[in-house]
Structures are given as C-alpha cells and as structure tokens.
C-alpha cells in the first residue's frame, strides 16, 4: 500500500524553531530604593540544565524576569 501525503512538504520558513533554553536569576543586587524606574539592576544568572553561572550583569527588570538564553545549551547561537 502506498502512503499519500495530503499536505506536501512543509516549507523551511514555516517550520518551527527549536525552543530557547534560558538562564534565570539566582542572585540580585540590593539597590536600597535608589534605582529609578526603567534603570538596570545587577543580577547573576544560572542555567538549571548545565549549571553554568554568569558574572554580575546589569539588565532591566523585564530581562531579569524573562531570563537570558544559555550559550552552552543553545549551541552558542544565542
């Protein structure tokens, strides 16, 4: 019996990207209330998968909550 492909091959641009593995905050600097809204905060990130830890980085609160892509786990393309 022959297989019938109803939809054809999926075009390259329509294929999904692999998920991005992210590092999340493990330590944050205490600003004692002196930080203005929208300014960067000092944080350290750690990956739960490969256990790598970054040095102190100054990022926005939104980036700290979202996390940053892990270079080791994502193959260095982040």
mmCIF file of the N, C-alpha and C atoms, coordinates in Angstrom:
data_MODEL
# 
_entry.id   MODEL 
# 
loop_
_atom_site.group_PDB 
_atom_site.id 
_atom_site.type_symbol 
_atom_site.label_atom_id 
_atom_site.label_alt_id 
_atom_site.label_comp_id 
_atom_site.label_asym_id 
_atom_site.label_entity_id 
_atom_site.label_seq_id 
_atom_site.pdbx_PDB_ins_code 
_atom_site.Cartn_x 
_atom_site.Cartn_y 
_atom_site.Cartn_z 
_atom_site.occupancy 
_atom_site.B_iso_or_equiv 
_atom_site.pdbx_formal_charge 
_atom_site.auth_seq_id 
_atom_site.auth_comp_id 
_atom_site.auth_asym_id 
_atom_site.auth_atom_id 
_atom_site.pdbx_PDB_model_num 
ATOM 1   N N  . UNK A 1 1  ? 0.838  -1.173 0.000  1.00 0.00 ? 1  UNK A N  1 
ATOM 2   C CA . UNK A 1 1  ? 0.000  0.000  0.000  1.00 0.00 ? 1  UNK A CA 1 
ATOM 3   C C  . UNK A 1 1  ? 0.889  1.245  0.000  1.00 0.00 ? 1  UNK A C  1 
ATOM 4   N N  . UNK A 1 2  ? 0.511  2.217  -0.743 1.00 0.00 ? 2  UNK A N  1 
ATOM 5   C CA . UNK A 1 2  ? 1.301  3.424  -0.926 1.00 0.00 ? 2  UNK A CA 1 
ATOM 6   C C  . UNK A 1 2  ? 0.803  4.544  -0.010 1.00 0.00 ? 2  UNK A C  1 
ATOM 7   N N  . UNK A 1 3  ? 1.752  5.277  0.641  1.00 0.00 ? 3  UNK A N  1 
ATOM 8   C CA . UNK A 1 3  ? 1.362  6.394  1.504  1.00 0.00 ? 3  UNK A CA 1 
ATOM 9   C C  . UNK A 1 3  ? 1.029  7.613  0.657  1.00 0.00 ? 3  UNK A C  1 
ATOM 10  N N  . UNK A 1 4  ? 0.000  8.329  1.069  1.00 0.00 ? 4  UNK A N  1 
ATOM 11  C CA . UNK A 1 4  ? -0.386 9.550  0.374  1.00 0.00 ? 4  UNK A CA 1 
ATOM 12  C C  . UNK A 1 4  ? -0.129 10.716 1.320  1.00 0.00 ? 4  UNK A C  1 
ATOM 13  N N  . UNK A 1 5  ? 0.642  11.697 0.842  1.00 0.00 ? 5  UNK A N  1 
ATOM 14  C CA . UNK A 1 5  ? 0.927  12.885 1.630  1.00 0.00 ? 5  UNK A CA 1 
ATOM 15  C C  . UNK A 1 5  ? -0.079 13.961 1.239  1.00 0.00 ? 5  UNK A C  1 
ATOM 16  N N  . UNK A 1 6  ? -1.009 14.263 2.135  1.00 0.00 ? 6  UNK A N  1 
ATOM 17  C CA . UNK A 1 6  ? -2.082 15.199 1.812  1.00 0.00 ? 6  UNK A CA 1 
ATOM 18  C C  . UNK A 1 6  ? -1.635 16.655 1.777  1.00 0.00 ? 6  UNK A C  1 
ATOM 19  N N  . UNK A 1 7  ? -0.623 16.984 2.564  1.00 0.00 ? 7  UNK A N  1 
ATOM 20  C CA . UNK A 1 7  ? -0.260 18.384 2.695  1.00 0.00 ? 7  UNK A CA 1 
ATOM 21  C C  . UNK A 1 7  ? 1.055  18.737 2.018  1.00 0.00 ? 7  UNK A C  1 
ATOM 22  N N  . UNK A 1 8  ? 1.824  17.767 1.573  1.00 0.00 ? 8  UNK A N  1 
ATOM 23  C CA . UNK A 1 8  ? 3.105  18.058 0.949  1.00 0.00 ? 8  UNK A CA 1 
ATOM 24  C C  . UNK A 1 8  ? 4.167  18.366 1.985  1.00 0.00 ? 8  UNK A C  1 
ATOM 25  N N  . UNK A 1 9  ? 5.333  18.714 1.511  1.00 0.00 ? 9  UNK A N  1 
ATOM 26  C CA . UNK A 1 9  ? 6.433  19.031 2.407  1.00 0.00 ? 9  UNK A CA 1 
ATOM 27  C C  . UNK A 1 9  ? 6.265  20.429 2.988  1.00 0.00 ? 9  UNK A C  1 
ATOM 28  N N  . UNK A 1 10 ? 6.557  20.592 4.267  1.00 0.00 ? 10 UNK A N  1 
ATOM 29  C CA . UNK A 1 10 ? 6.431  21.884 4.940  1.00 0.00 ? 10 UNK A CA 1 
ATOM 30  C C  . UNK A 1 10 ? 7.595  22.768 4.507  1.00 0.00 ? 10 UNK A C  1 
ATOM 31  N N  . UNK A 1 11 ? 7.322  23.990 4.026  1.00 0.00 ? 11 UNK A N  1 
ATOM 32  C CA . UNK A 1 11 ? 8.409  24.889 3.606  1.00 0.00 ? 11 UNK A CA 1 
ATOM 33  C C  . UNK A 1 11 ? 9.312  25.240 4.778  1.00 0.00 ? 11 UNK A C  1 
ATOM 34  N N  . UNK A 1 12 ? 10.571 25.519 4.486  1.00 0.00 ? 12 UNK A N  1 
ATOM 35  C CA . UNK A 1 12 ? 11.568 25.816 5.508  1.00 0.00 ? 12 UNK A CA 1 
ATOM 36  C C  . UNK A 1 12 ? 11.143 26.982 6.398  1.00 0.00 ? 12 UNK A C  1 
ATOM 37  N N  . UNK A 1 13 ? 10.571 28.036 5.823  1.00 0.00 ? 13 UNK A N  1 
ATOM 38  C CA . UNK A 1 13 ? 10.189 29.220 6.610  1.00 0.00 ? 13 UNK A CA 1 
ATOM 39  C C  . UNK A 1 13 ? 8.970  28.969 7.495  1.00 0.00 ? 13 UNK A C  1 
ATOM 40  N N  . UNK A 1 14 ? 8.212  27.910 7.223  1.00 0.00 ? 14 UNK A N  1 
ATOM 41  C CA . UNK A 1 14 ? 7.034  27.601 8.031  1.00 0.00 ? 14 UNK A CA 1 
ATOM 42  C C  . UNK A 1 14 ? 7.345  26.639 9.175  1.00 0.00 ? 14 UNK A C  1 
ATOM 43  N N  . UNK A 1 15 ? 8.546  26.085 9.199  1.00 0.00 ? 15 UNK A N  1 
ATOM 44  C CA . UNK A 1 15 ? 8.908  25.154 10.259 1.00 0.00 ? 15 UNK A CA 1 
ATOM 45  C C  . UNK A 1 15 ? 9.186  25.908 11.550 1.00 0.00 ? 15 UNK A C  1 
ATOM 46  N N  . UNK A 1 16 ? 8.902  25.267 12.671 1.00 0.00 ? 16 UNK A N  1 
ATOM 47  C CA . UNK A 1 16 ? 9.124  25.894 13.973 1.00 0.00 ? 16 UNK A CA 1 
ATOM 48  C C  . UNK A 1 16 ? 10.600 25.885 14.339 1.00 0.00 ? 16 UNK A C  1 
ATOM 49  N N  . UNK A 1 17 ? 10.997 26.921 15.082 1.00 0.00 ? 17 UNK A N  1 
ATOM 50  C CA . UNK A 1 17 ? 12.350 26.983 15.626 1.00 0.00 ? 17 UNK A CA 1 
ATOM 51  C C  . UNK A 1 17 ? 12.406 26.116 16.886 1.00 0.00 ? 17 UNK A C  1 
ATOM 52  N N  . UNK A 1 18 ? 13.570 25.576 17.223 1.00 0.00 ? 18 UNK A N  1 
ATOM 53  C CA . UNK A 1 18 ? 13.665 24.838 18.486 1.00 0.00 ? 18 UNK A CA 1 
ATOM 54  C C  . UNK A 1 18 ? 13.506 25.802 19.664 1.00 0.00 ? 18 UNK A C  1 
ATOM 55  N N  . UNK A 1 19 ? 13.026 25.328 20.810 1.00 0.00 ? 19 UNK A N  1 
ATOM 56  C CA . UNK A 1 19 ? 12.836 26.218 21.953 1.00 0.00 ? 19 UNK A CA 1 
ATOM 57  C C  . UNK A 1 19 ? 14.172 26.764 22.460 1.00 0.00 ? 19 UNK A C  1 
ATOM 58  N N  . UNK A 1 20 ? 14.132 27.982 22.980 1.00 0.00 ? 20 UNK A N  1 
ATOM 59  C CA . UNK A 1 20 ? 15.321 28.625 23.534 1.00 0.00 ? 20 UNK A CA 1 
ATOM 60  C C  . UNK A 1 20 ? 15.415 28.274 25.011 1.00 0.00 ? 20 UNK A C  1 
ATOM 61  N N  . UNK A 1 21 ? 16.523 27.681 25.416 1.00 0.00 ? 21 UNK A N  1 
ATOM 62  C CA . UNK A 1 21 ? 16.745 27.345 26.826 1.00 0.00 ? 21 UNK A CA 1 
ATOM 63  C C  . UNK A 1 21 ? 17.344 28.568 27.505 1.00 0.00 ? 21 UNK A C  1 
ATOM 64  N N  . UNK A 1 22 ? 16.735 28.994 28.606 1.00 0.00 ? 22 UNK A N  1 
ATOM 65  C CA . UNK A 1 22 ? 17.124 30.250 29.244 1.00 0.00 ? 22 UNK A CA 1 
ATOM 66  C C  . UNK A 1 22 ? 17.746 30.051 30.623 1.00 0.00 ? 22 UNK A C  1 
ATOM 67  N N  . UNK A 1 23 ? 18.594 31.018 30.974 1.00 0.00 ? 23 UNK A N  1 
ATOM 68  C CA . UNK A 1 23 ? 19.177 31.098 32.310 1.00 0.00 ? 23 UNK A CA 1 
ATOM 69  C C  . UNK A 1 23 ? 18.296 32.038 33.127 1.00 0.00 ? 23 UNK A C  1 
ATOM 70  N N  . UNK A 1 24 ? 18.140 31.749 34.414 1.00 0.00 ? 24 UNK A N  1 
ATOM 71  C CA . UNK A 1 24 ? 17.283 32.568 35.268 1.00 0.00 ? 24 UNK A CA 1 
ATOM 72  C C  . UNK A 1 24 ? 18.066 33.120 36.451 1.00 0.00 ? 24 UNK A C  1 
ATOM 73  N N  . UNK A 1 25 ? 17.521 34.137 37.096 1.00 0.00 ? 25 UNK A N  1 
ATOM 74  C CA . UNK A 1 25 ? 18.191 34.871 38.167 1.00 0.00 ? 25 UNK A CA 1 
ATOM 75  C C  . UNK A 1 25 ? 18.414 33.977 39.385 1.00 0.00 ? 25 UNK A C  1 
ATOM 76  N N  . UNK A 1 26 ? 19.660 34.004 39.911 1.00 0.00 ? 26 UNK A N  1 
ATOM 77  C CA . UNK A 1 26 ? 19.967 33.304 41.157 1.00 0.00 ? 26 UNK A CA 1 
ATOM 78  C C  . UNK A 1 26 ? 20.389 34.280 42.251 1.00 0.00 ? 26 UNK A C  1 
ATOM 79  N N  . UNK A 1 27 ? 20.794 35.487 41.871 1.00 0.00 ? 27 UNK A N  1 
ATOM 80  C CA . UNK A 1 27 ? 21.197 36.489 42.849 1.00 0.00 ? 27 UNK A CA 1 
ATOM 81  C C  . UNK A 1 27 ? 20.932 37.864 42.260 1.00 0.00 ? 27 UNK A C  1 
ATOM 82  N N  . UNK A 1 28 ? 20.455 38.776 43.062 1.00 0.00 ? 28 UNK A N  1 
ATOM 83  C CA . UNK A 1 28 ? 20.177 40.135 42.607 1.00 0.00 ? 28 UNK A CA 1 
ATOM 84  C C  . UNK A 1 28 ? 20.732 41.124 43.611 1.00 0.00 ? 28 UNK A C  1 
ATOM 85  N N  . UNK A 1 29 ? 21.193 42.272 43.107 1.00 0.00 ? 29 UNK A N  1 
ATOM 86  C CA . UNK A 1 29 ? 21.781 43.302 43.963 1.00 0.00 ? 29 UNK A CA 1 
ATOM 87  C C  . UNK A 1 29 ? 20.690 44.091 44.666 1.00 0.00 ? 29 UNK A C  1 
ATOM 88  N N  . UNK A 1 30 ? 20.971 44.480 45.902 1.00 0.00 ? 30 UNK A N  1 
ATOM 89  C CA . UNK A 1 30 ? 20.053 45.305 46.669 1.00 0.00 ? 30 UNK A CA 1 
ATOM 90  C C  . UNK A 1 30 ? 20.356 46.759 46.348 1.00 0.00 ? 30 UNK A C  1 
ATOM 91  N N  . UNK A 1 31 ? 19.372 47.458 45.771 1.00 0.00 ? 31 UNK A N  1 
ATOM 92  C CA . UNK A 1 31 ? 19.606 48.846 45.378 1.00 0.00 ? 31 UNK A CA 1 
ATOM 93  C C  . UNK A 1 31 ? 19.162 49.832 46.451 1.00 0.00 ? 31 UNK A C  1 
ATOM 94  N N  . UNK A 1 32 ? 18.614 49.365 47.554 1.00 0.00 ? 32 UNK A N  1 
ATOM 95  C CA . UNK A 1 32 ? 18.185 50.197 48.688 1.00 0.00 ? 32 UNK A CA 1 
ATOM 96  C C  . UNK A 1 32 ? 17.196 51.283 48.282 1.00 0.00 ? 32 UNK A C  1 
ATOM 97  N N  . UNK A 1 33 ? 16.469 51.091 47.213 1.00 0.00 ? 33 UNK A N  1 
ATOM 98  C CA . UNK A 1 33 ? 15.458 52.050 46.801 1.00 0.00 ? 33 UNK A CA 1 
ATOM 99  C C  . UNK A 1 33 ? 15.971 53.210 45.984 1.00 0.00 ? 33 UNK A C  1 
ATOM 100 N N  . UNK A 1 34 ? 17.246 53.208 45.570 1.00 0.00 ? 34 UNK A N  1 
ATOM 101 C CA . UNK A 1 34 ? 17.807 54.331 44.835 1.00 0.00 ? 34 UNK A CA 1 
ATOM 102 C C  . UNK A 1 34 ? 17.655 54.200 43.324 1.00 0.00 ? 34 UNK A C  1 
ATOM 103 N N  . UNK A 1 35 ? 17.199 53.064 42.852 1.00 0.00 ? 35 UNK A N  1 
ATOM 104 C CA . UNK A 1 35 ? 17.088 52.846 41.414 1.00 0.00 ? 35 UNK A CA 1 
ATOM 105 C C  . UNK A 1 35 ? 15.841 53.531 40.873 1.00 0.00 ? 35 UNK A C  1 
ATOM 106 N N  . UNK A 1 36 ? 16.005 54.260 39.796 1.00 0.00 ? 36 UNK A N  1 
ATOM 107 C CA . UNK A 1 36 ? 14.869 54.885 39.126 1.00 0.00 ? 36 UNK A CA 1 
ATOM 108 C C  . UNK A 1 36 ? 14.143 53.837 38.290 1.00 0.00 ? 36 UNK A C  1 
ATOM 109 N N  . UNK A 1 37 ? 12.855 53.969 38.066 1.00 0.00 ? 37 UNK A N  1 
ATOM 110 C CA . UNK A 1 37 ? 12.135 53.007 37.229 1.00 0.00 ? 37 UNK A CA 1 
ATOM 111 C C  . UNK A 1 37 ? 12.726 52.959 35.816 1.00 0.00 ? 37 UNK A C  1 
ATOM 112 N N  . UNK A 1 38 ? 12.924 51.760 35.297 1.00 0.00 ? 38 UNK A N  1 
ATOM 113 C CA . UNK A 1 38 ? 13.472 51.580 33.955 1.00 0.00 ? 38 UNK A CA 1 
ATOM 114 C C  . UNK A 1 38 ? 14.979 51.448 33.916 1.00 0.00 ? 38 UNK A C  1 
ATOM 115 N N  . UNK A 1 39 ? 15.678 51.723 35.024 1.00 0.00 ? 39 UNK A N  1 
ATOM 116 C CA . UNK A 1 39 ? 17.131 51.583 35.046 1.00 0.00 ? 39 UNK A CA 1 
ATOM 117 C C  . UNK A 1 39 ? 17.516 50.128 35.258 1.00 0.00 ? 39 UNK A C  1 
ATOM 118 N N  . UNK A 1 40 ? 18.756 49.810 34.952 1.00 0.00 ? 40 UNK A N  1 
ATOM 119 C CA . UNK A 1 40 ? 19.246 48.449 35.059 1.00 0.00 ? 40 UNK A CA 1 
ATOM 120 C C  . UNK A 1 40 ? 19.471 48.041 36.518 1.00 0.00 ? 40 UNK A C  1 
ATOM 121 N N  . UNK A 1 41 ? 19.328 46.737 36.777 1.00 0.00 ? 41 UNK A N  1 
ATOM 122 C CA . UNK A 1 41 ? 19.616 46.162 38.083 1.00 0.00 ? 41 UNK A CA 1 
ATOM 123 C C  . UNK A 1 41 ? 20.720 45.127 37.925 1.00 0.00 ? 41 UNK A C  1 
ATOM 124 N N  . UNK A 1 42 ? 21.494 44.904 38.984 1.00 0.00 ? 42 UNK A N  1 
ATOM 125 C CA . UNK A 1 42 ? 22.578 43.929 38.940 1.00 0.00 ? 42 UNK A CA 1 
ATOM 126 C C  . UNK A 1 42 ? 22.086 42.549 39.321 1.00 0.00 ? 42 UNK A C  1 
ATOM 127 N N  . UNK A 1 43 ? 22.294 41.571 38.434 1.00 0.00 ? 43 UNK A N  1 
ATOM 128 C CA . UNK A 1 43 ? 21.841 40.202 38.692 1.00 0.00 ? 43 UNK A CA 1 
ATOM 129 C C  . UNK A 1 43 ? 22.879 39.199 38.206 1.00 0.00 ? 43 UNK A C  1 
ATOM 130 N N  . UNK A 1 44 ? 22.800 37.992 38.732 1.00 0.00 ? 44 UNK A N  1 
ATOM 131 C CA . UNK A 1 44 ? 23.586 36.853 38.251 1.00 0.00 ? 44 UNK A CA 1 
ATOM 132 C C  . UNK A 1 44 ? 22.590 35.803 37.772 1.00 0.00 ? 44 UNK A C  1 
ATOM 133 N N  . UNK A 1 45 ? 22.891 35.181 36.629 1.00 0.00 ? 45 UNK A N  1 
ATOM 134 C CA . UNK A 1 45 ? 22.021 34.171 36.051 1.00 0.00 ? 45 UNK A CA 1 
ATOM 135 C C  . UNK A 1 45 ? 22.653 32.796 36.183 1.00 0.00 ? 45 UNK A C  1 
ATOM 136 N N  . UNK A 1 46 ? 21.806 31.762 36.270 1.00 0.00 ? 46 UNK A N  1 
ATOM 137 C CA . UNK A 1 46 ? 22.276 30.380 36.323 1.00 0.00 ? 46 UNK A CA 1 
ATOM 138 C C  . UNK A 1 46 ? 21.361 29.527 35.457 1.00 0.00 ? 46 UNK A C  1 
ATOM 139 N N  . UNK A 1 47 ? 21.960 28.511 34.808 1.00 0.00 ? 47 UNK A N  1 
ATOM 140 C CA . UNK A 1 47 ? 21.198 27.587 33.976 1.00 0.00 ? 47 UNK A CA 1 
ATOM 141 C C  . UNK A 1 47 ? 20.904 26.331 34.795 1.00 0.00 ? 47 UNK A C  1 
ATOM 142 N N  . UNK A 1 48 ? 19.648 25.921 34.829 1.00 0.00 ? 48 UNK A N  1 
ATOM 143 C CA . UNK A 1 48 ? 19.255 24.732 35.584 1.00 0.00 ? 48 UNK A CA 1 
ATOM 144 C C  . UNK A 1 48 ? 19.706 23.449 34.894 1.00 0.00 ? 48 UNK A C  1 
ATOM 145 N N  . UNK A 1 49 ? 19.969 23.518 33.604 1.00 0.00 ? 49 UNK A N  1 
ATOM 146 C CA . UNK A 1 49 ? 20.335 22.320 32.853 1.00 0.00 ? 49 UNK A CA 1 
ATOM 147 C C  . UNK A 1 49 ? 21.838 22.041 32.914 1.00 0.00 ? 49 UNK A C  1 
ATOM 148 N N  . UNK A 1 50 ? 22.667 23.041 32.570 1.00 0.00 ? 50 UNK A N  1 
ATOM 149 C CA . UNK A 1 50 ? 24.122 22.803 32.536 1.00 0.00 ? 50 UNK A CA 1 
ATOM 150 C C  . UNK A 1 50 ? 24.845 23.389 33.751 1.00 0.00 ? 50 UNK A C  1 
ATOM 151 N N  . UNK A 1 51 ? 24.138 24.086 34.635 1.00 0.00 ? 51 UNK A N  1 
ATOM 152 C CA . UNK A 1 51 ? 24.658 24.640 35.896 1.00 0.00 ? 51 UNK A CA 1 
ATOM 153 C C  . UNK A 1 51 ? 25.731 25.712 35.703 1.00 0.00 ? 51 UNK A C  1 
ATOM 154 N N  . UNK A 1 52 ? 25.768 26.371 34.552 1.00 0.00 ? 52 UNK A N  1 
ATOM 155 C CA . UNK A 1 52 ? 26.716 27.469 34.387 1.00 0.00 ? 52 UNK A CA 1 
ATOM 156 C C  . UNK A 1 52 ? 26.133 28.733 35.019 1.00 0.00 ? 52 UNK A C  1 
ATOM 157 N N  . UNK A 1 53 ? 27.024 29.585 35.549 1.00 0.00 ? 53 UNK A N  1 
ATOM 158 C CA . UNK A 1 53 ? 26.615 30.809 36.243 1.00 0.00 ? 53 UNK A CA 1 
ATOM 159 C C  . UNK A 1 53 ? 27.358 31.978 35.610 1.00 0.00 ? 53 UNK A C  1 
ATOM 160 N N  . UNK A 1 54 ? 26.659 33.092 35.395 1.00 0.00 ? 54 UNK A N  1 
ATOM 161 C CA . UNK A 1 54 ? 27.279 34.274 34.802 1.00 0.00 ? 54 UNK A CA 1 
ATOM 162 C C  . UNK A 1 54 ? 27.879 35.159 35.889 1.00 0.00 ? 54 UNK A C  1 
ATOM 163 N N  . UNK A 1 55 ? 28.692 36.107 35.471 1.00 0.00 ? 55 UNK A N  1 
ATOM 164 C CA . UNK A 1 55 ? 29.153 37.158 36.369 1.00 0.00 ? 55 UNK A CA 1 
ATOM 165 C C  . UNK A 1 55 ? 28.005 38.148 36.544 1.00 0.00 ? 55 UNK A C  1 
ATOM 166 N N  . UNK A 1 56 ? 28.236 39.175 37.343 1.00 0.00 ? 56 UNK A N  1 
ATOM 167 C CA . UNK A 1 56 ? 27.206 40.190 37.548 1.00 0.00 ? 56 UNK A CA 1 
ATOM 168 C C  . UNK A 1 56 ? 26.948 40.911 36.230 1.00 0.00 ? 56 UNK A C  1 
ATOM 169 N N  . UNK A 1 57 ? 25.680 41.055 35.893 1.00 0.00 ? 57 UNK A N  1 
ATOM 170 C CA . UNK A 1 57 ? 25.273 41.771 34.701 1.00 0.00 ? 57 UNK A CA 1 
ATOM 171 C C  . UNK A 1 57 ? 24.235 42.807 35.091 1.00 0.00 ? 57 UNK A C  1 
ATOM 172 N N  . UNK A 1 58 ? 24.225 43.933 34.385 1.00 0.00 ? 58 UNK A N  1 
ATOM 173 C CA . UNK A 1 58 ? 23.228 44.967 34.638 1.00 0.00 ? 58 UNK A CA 1 
ATOM 174 C C  . UNK A 1 58 ? 22.210 44.934 33.512 1.00 0.00 ? 58 UNK A C  1 
ATOM 175 N N  . UNK A 1 59 ? 21.015 44.487 33.841 1.00 0.00 ? 59 UNK A N  1 
ATOM 176 C CA . UNK A 1 59 ? 19.935 44.336 32.866 1.00 0.00 ? 59 UNK A CA 1 
ATOM 177 C C  . UNK A 1 59 ? 18.677 44.987 33.421 1.00 0.00 ? 59 UNK A C  1 
ATOM 178 N N  . UNK A 1 60 ? 17.684 45.175 32.564 1.00 0.00 ? 60 UNK A N  1 
ATOM 179 C CA . UNK A 1 60 ? 16.414 45.726 33.024 1.00 0.00 ? 60 UNK A CA 1 
ATOM 180 C C  . UNK A 1 60 ? 15.652 44.664 33.809 1.00 0.00 ? 60 UNK A C  1 
ATOM 181 N N  . UNK A 1 61 ? 14.668 45.084 34.555 1.00 0.00 ? 61 UNK A N  1 
ATOM 182 C CA . UNK A 1 61 ? 13.866 44.168 35.360 1.00 0.00 ? 61 UNK A CA 1 
ATOM 183 C C  . UNK A 1 61 ? 13.137 43.168 34.462 1.00 0.00 ? 61 UNK A C  1 
ATOM 184 N N  . UNK A 1 62 ? 12.656 43.630 33.320 1.00 0.00 ? 62 UNK A N  1 
ATOM 185 C CA . UNK A 1 62 ? 11.952 42.747 32.386 1.00 0.00 ? 62 UNK A CA 1 
ATOM 186 C C  . UNK A 1 62 ? 12.863 41.631 31.895 1.00 0.00 ? 62 UNK A C  1 
ATOM 187 N N  . UNK A 1 63 ? 14.086 41.966 31.528 1.00 0.00 ? 63 UNK A N  1 
ATOM 188 C CA . UNK A 1 63 ? 15.049 40.958 31.073 1.00 0.00 ? 63 UNK A CA 1 
ATOM 189 C C  . UNK A 1 63 ? 15.393 40.002 32.204 1.00 0.00 ? 63 UNK A C  1 
ATOM 190 N N  . UNK A 1 64 ? 15.525 40.514 33.413 1.00 0.00 ? 64 UNK A N  1 
ATOM 191 C CA . UNK A 1 64 ? 15.825 39.658 34.562 1.00 0.00 ? 64 UNK A CA 1 
ATOM 192 C C  . UNK A 1 64 ? 14.699 38.658 34.804 1.00 0.00 ? 64 UNK A C  1 
ATOM 193 N N  . UNK A 1 65 ? 13.459 39.096 34.682 1.00 0.00 ? 65 UNK A N  1 
ATOM 194 C CA . UNK A 1 65 ? 12.326 38.192 34.882 1.00 0.00 ? 65 UNK A CA 1 
ATOM 195 C C  . UNK A 1 65 ? 12.218 37.164 33.757 1.00 0.00 ? 65 UNK A C  1 
ATOM 196 N N  . UNK A 1 66 ? 12.496 37.577 32.527 1.00 0.00 ? 66 UNK A N  1 
ATOM 197 C CA . UNK A 1 66 ? 12.381 36.696 31.370 1.00 0.00 ? 66 UNK A CA 1 
ATOM 198 C C  . UNK A 1 66 ? 13.528 35.698 31.328 1.00 0.00 ? 66 UNK A C  1 
ATOM 199 N N  . UNK A 1 67 ? 14.727 36.130 31.717 1.00 0.00 ? 67 UNK A N  1 
ATOM 200 C CA . UNK A 1 67 ? 15.907 35.285 31.630 1.00 0.00 ? 67 UNK A CA 1 
ATOM 201 C C  . UNK A 1 67 ? 16.660 35.562 30.345 1.00 0.00 ? 67 UNK A C  1 
ATOM 202 N N  . UNK A 1 68 ? 17.870 35.040 30.261 1.00 0.00 ? 68 UNK A N  1 
ATOM 203 C CA . UNK A 1 68 ? 18.680 35.219 29.060 1.00 0.00 ? 68 UNK A CA 1 
ATOM 204 C C  . UNK A 1 68 ? 18.981 33.842 28.461 1.00 0.00 ? 68 UNK A C  1 
ATOM 205 N N  . UNK A 1 69 ? 19.184 33.752 27.149 1.00 0.00 ? 69 UNK A N  1 
ATOM 206 C CA . UNK A 1 69 ? 19.487 32.457 26.534 1.00 0.00 ? 69 UNK A CA 1 
ATOM 207 C C  . UNK A 1 69 ? 20.826 31.900 27.029 1.00 0.00 ? 69 UNK A C  1 
ATOM 208 N N  . UNK A 1 70 ? 20.869 30.609 27.300 1.00 0.00 ? 70 UNK A N  1 
ATOM 209 C CA . UNK A 1 70 ? 22.092 29.938 27.725 1.00 0.00 ? 70 UNK A CA 1 
ATOM 210 C C  . UNK A 1 70 ? 22.925 29.599 26.491 1.00 0.00 ? 70 UNK A C  1 
ATOM 211 N N  . UNK A 1 71 ? 24.163 30.081 26.445 1.00 0.00 ? 71 UNK A N  1 
ATOM 212 C CA . UNK A 1 71 ? 25.024 29.866 25.293 1.00 0.00 ? 71 UNK A CA 1 
ATOM 213 C C  . UNK A 1 71 ? 25.421 28.391 25.142 1.00 0.00 ? 71 UNK A C  1 
ATOM 214 N N  . UNK A 1 72 ? 25.701 27.723 26.254 1.00 0.00 ? 72 UNK A N  1 
ATOM 215 C CA . UNK A 1 72 ? 26.103 26.305 26.180 1.00 0.00 ? 72 UNK A CA 1 
ATOM 216 C C  . UNK A 1 72 ? 24.972 25.417 25.708 1.00 0.00 ? 72 UNK A C  1 
ATOM 217 N N  . UNK A 1 73 ? 23.798 25.583 26.278 1.00 0.00 ? 73 UNK A N  1 
ATOM 218 C CA . UNK A 1 73 ? 22.659 24.704 25.964 1.00 0.00 ? 73 UNK A CA 1 
ATOM 219 C C  . UNK A 1 73 ? 22.067 24.978 24.578 1.00 0.00 ? 73 UNK A C  1 
ATOM 220 N N  . UNK A 1 74 ? 22.190 26.207 24.089 1.00 0.00 ? 74 UNK A N  1 
ATOM 221 C CA . UNK A 1 74 ? 21.630 26.554 22.782 1.00 0.00 ? 74 UNK A CA 1 
ATOM 222 C C  . UNK A 1 74 ? 22.668 26.433 21.673 1.00 0.00 ? 74 UNK A C  1 
ATOM 223 N N  . UNK A 1 75 ? 23.822 25.891 21.949 1.00 0.00 ? 75 UNK A N  1 
ATOM 224 C CA . UNK A 1 75 ? 24.817 25.681 20.921 1.00 0.00 ? 75 UNK A CA 1 
ATOM 225 C C  . UNK A 1 75 ? 25.591 26.915 20.520 1.00 0.00 ? 75 UNK A C  1 
ATOM 226 N N  . UNK A 1 76 ? 25.665 27.916 21.380 1.00 0.00 ? 76 UNK A N  1 
ATOM 227 C CA . UNK A 1 76 ? 26.460 29.100 21.105 1.00 0.00 ? 76 UNK A CA 1 
ATOM 228 C C  . UNK A 1 76 ? 25.829 30.071 20.117 1.00 0.00 ? 76 UNK A C  1 
ATOM 229 N N  . UNK A 1 77 ? 24.584 29.863 19.708 1.00 0.00 ? 77 UNK A N  1 
ATOM 230 C CA . UNK A 1 77 ? 23.958 30.747 18.751 1.00 0.00 ? 77 UNK A CA 1 
ATOM 231 C C  . UNK A 1 77 ? 23.131 31.839 19.393 1.00 0.00 ? 77 UNK A C  1 
ATOM 232 N N  . UNK A 1 78 ? 23.139 31.950 20.733 1.00 0.00 ? 78 UNK A N  1 
ATOM 233 C CA . UNK A 1 78 ? 22.322 32.964 21.395 1.00 0.00 ? 78 UNK A CA 1 
ATOM 234 C C  . UNK A 1 78 ? 23.053 34.273 21.515 1.00 0.00 ? 78 UNK A C  1 
# 
